Amino acid sequence: MGTNDSKNYFIQELMDRVNMGFAEREPKLFGATRPQQHSLIRSLREMAPSSVQNWIASCVPVAIRDAVVDRTYTAGHDWAHTPAIGLLADWSAYIRFNVRGREREGMLDDDTLRRYEDWMRQCFMSLRDAETNAPVVNKIHFTNQQSAGARSSLLPDAIVRWTSIAPPAQIDSPLIGSLKGRLSNGRRGNHRSDCFLITMGPGFEHGTDAPPLHIKELSPIVLERLLSN
């Protein structure tokens, strides 16, 4: 756990801007239609203070809360003209592409998917804190390029890692303009990708100077120790 410096409160409007910019770059793909979400639930949640939302959430079953949040992200899209959407996430931002042949109304084929990934990367990496000009995004992982496996299609298609700067009130981009927002979910802490591991016994390098391990290395270590015992 660590300080909650996530910028996920920008993600839905960010994706609106990225999609709109892509439509302007690809007029043959979109025609006169522009990707725009028309969701009453999203509009209500954007207008209602977080304290009111939290009070309502405490009064209804978990299944209803989950359904409302899900509809905030997924309802009201014209899927034939929506390249991607942001998903509900924790610290990093998760993005799902509308891929032809995978989604029921997918619109991105292999060529347009590559162009969209490039455009999205440019947009996110151009984001700056309006007050300090510090970068907002550290890195973008495209899972279709970095992960494999029978269920890799169930992963988010892109994972955006934010920088550790304090959540800004406004972010600017020369590509998609300025966005205003604020962290209002009341969470002072959040899950983080960094962690520590305590090891004992022969064969381990001890002390704080030991080289950092990737999480993928943890399972083989555990398996080896179980088999050796």
C-alpha positions in Angstrom: 0.0 0.0 0.0 1.1 3.6 -0.5 -0.2 7.1 -0.9 -3.2 7.3 -3.2 -1.7 9.3 -6.1 -3.8 7.6 -8.8 -5.1 9.8 -11.6 -8.0 7.4 -12.5 -10.5 10.1 -11.9 -9.5 11.5 -15.3 -9.8 8.2 -17.2 -13.3 8.4 -18.7 -12.9 11.9 -20.0 -9.4 11.1 -21.2 -10.8 8.2 -23.2 -13.5 10.4 -24.6 -10.9 12.9 -25.8 -8.6 10.1 -27.2 -11.4 8.5 -29.1 -12.6 11.8 -30.4 -9.1 12.7 -31.6 -8.8 9.3 -33.3 -12.1 9.9 -35.1 -10.8 13.2 -36.5 -7.6 11.4 -37.7 -9.6 8.6 -39.3 -12.5 10.2 -41.1 -13.0 7.2 -43.4 -13.4 4.9 -40.4 -16.0 7.1 -38.6 -17.7 9.1 -41.3 -19.8 11.8 -39.7 -20.3 9.8 -36.5 -18.3 10.7 -33.4 -17.6 8.4 -30.4 -19.6 9.8 -27.5 -21.0 8.1 -24.4 -24.6 8.8 -23.5 -25.0 7.4 -20.0 -27.5 8.8 -17.5 -25.8 6.9 -14.7 -22.4 8.4 -15.6 -23.9 11.9 -15.7 -25.6 11.4 -12.3 -22.4 10.1 -10.7 -20.4 13.0 -12.1 -22.8 15.5 -10.6 -23.4 13.9 -7.2 -20.9 14.6 -4.5 -18.8 11.6 -3.4 -20.3 11.8 0.1 -23.8 11.4 -1.3 -22.7 8.5 -3.5 -21.0 6.8 -0.5 -24.2 7.2 1.6 -26.4 5.7 -1.1 -23.9 2.9 -1.7 -24.1 2.0 2.0 -27.8 1.6 1.8 -28.0 -0.8 -1.1 -26.8 -4.4 -1.7 -23.3 -5.0 -3.2 -24.8 -6.3 -6.4 -26.6 -3.1 -7.0 -23.5 -1.0 -6.3 -21.5 -3.1 -8.7 -24.2 -2.9 -11.4 -24.3 0.9 -11.1 -20.5 1.3 -11.4 -20.4 -1.1 -14.3 -23.0 0.9 -16.2 -21.1 4.1 -15.6 -18.3 2.7 -17.7 -20.1 0.5 -20.2 -23.6 2.0 -20.9 -24.5 4.4 -23.7 -21.8 3.6 -26.2 -22.2 3.3 -29.9 -19.9 0.3 -30.1 -19.6 0.5 -33.9 -17.8 3.8 -33.4 -16.1 3.4 -30.0 -12.5 2.3 -30.3 -11.9 1.8 -26.6 -13.1 2.5 -23.1 -11.6 3.0 -19.7 -12.4 0.4 -17.0 -12.9 0.5 -13.3 -9.5 0.1 -11.8 -7.5 0.6 -8.6 -4.2 2.5 -8.9 -3.2 1.9 -12.5 -5.7 2.7 -15.3 -7.1 -0.2 -17.3 -8.3 0.2 -20.9 -10.2 -2.2 -23.1 -10.0 -2.1 -26.9 -13.1 -2.7 -29.1 -11.4 -5.4 -31.2 -13.1 -6.8 -34.3 -13.6 -10.6 -34.0 -13.3 -10.6 -30.3 -16.0 -8.1 -29.2 -19.6 -8.6 -30.5 -19.5 -5.2 -32.2 -15.8 -4.7 -32.5 -14.5 -2.0 -34.8 -10.7 -2.2 -34.7 -9.0 -4.6 -37.1 -5.2 -5.3 -36.9 -4.2 -2.2 -38.8 -6.5 0.3 -37.1 -5.6 -1.3 -33.7 -1.9 -0.5 -34.3 -2.7 3.1 -35.3 -5.0 3.5 -32.3 -2.4 2.2 -29.9 0.1 4.6 -31.3 -2.3 7.5 -31.0 -3.3 6.6 -27.5 0.3 6.3 -26.4 1.1 9.8 -27.8 -1.9 11.3 -26.0 -1.2 9.7 -22.6 2.5 10.4 -22.7 1.9 14.1 -23.6 -0.1 14.7 -20.4 1.4 17.2 -18.0 0.3 18.7 -14.6 -1.0 22.1 -15.5 0.6 23.7 -12.5 4.1 22.1 -12.5 4.4 20.7 -16.0 5.4 17.4 -14.5 4.5 14.3 -16.6 1.4 12.4 -15.4 2.0 9.0 -17.1 5.1 6.9 -16.4 4.5 4.0 -18.8 1.8 2.2 -20.8 1.8 -1.6 -21.0 0.1 -3.1 -24.0 -0.8 -6.6 -22.8 -1.3 -8.1 -26.3 2.4 -7.3 -27.0 3.8 -8.3 -23.6 1.6 -11.2 -22.4 0.6 -14.6 -23.8 -1.6 -17.4 -22.7 -5.0 -19.0 -23.2 -6.7 -16.3 -21.1 -4.6 -13.3 -22.0 -7.6 -11.8 -23.9 -9.3 -11.4 -20.5 -6.6 -8.9 -19.4 -7.0 -5.2 -19.9 -5.6 -4.4 -23.3 -3.6 -1.5 -21.9 -2.4 -0.7 -18.4 -1.4 2.9 -17.7 1.0 3.5 -14.9 0.8 6.9 -13.4 3.8 8.9 -12.1 4.0 9.5 -8.3 3.2 13.2 -8.4 0.3 14.4 -6.3 -3.1 14.2 -8.1 -3.4 17.4 -10.1 -6.6 19.5 -10.5 -5.9 20.0 -14.2 -3.8 18.2 -16.8 -2.8 19.6 -20.2 -2.0 18.0 -23.5 -1.1 19.6 -26.8 -3.0 16.8 -28.5 -6.2 16.6 -26.6 -6.4 19.8 -24.6 -7.0 20.4 -20.9 -9.0 18.3 -18.4 -10.0 19.3 -14.9 -10.8 16.9 -12.1 -10.1 15.9 -8.5 -9.5 12.8 -6.5 -12.8 12.5 -4.6 -13.2 8.9 -3.6 -11.9 9.5 0.0 -9.1 7.0 -0.2 -5.9 8.2 1.2 -4.0 5.0 0.4 -4.1 2.6 -2.6 -2.6 -0.6 -3.8 0.8 -0.3 -5.4 3.0 -2.3 -7.7 6.0 -2.1 -5.4 6.4 -4.5 -2.5 9.0 -6.3 -0.3 9.8 -9.9 0.3 11.4 -11.4 3.4 13.5 -14.6 2.8 15.3 -16.9 5.1 17.7 -19.8 4.6 20.7 -20.7 2.5 20.8 -19.7 -1.2 19.2 -16.3 -0.7 20.9 -12.9 -0.9 20.1 -11.1 2.3 20.0 -7.5 3.2 18.6 -4.4 1.6 21.3 -4.5 -1.2 19.9 -7.7 -2.7 18.8 -7.1 -6.3 15.1 -6.5 -6.9 13.0 -9.4 -8.1 10.3 -9.4 -10.7 7.0 -10.9 -9.4 7.4 -13.6 -12.1 10.4 -14.9 -10.3 8.5 -15.5 -7.0 6.6 -18.6 -8.1 9.7 -20.6 -9.3 11.4 -19.7 -6.0 8.4 -21.0 -3.9 8.1 -24.1 -6.1 11.8 -24.9 -5.7 11.7 -24.5 -2.0 8.6 -26.7 -1.7 10.2 -29.5 -3.8 13.4 -29.3 -1.9 11.6 -29.8 1.4 
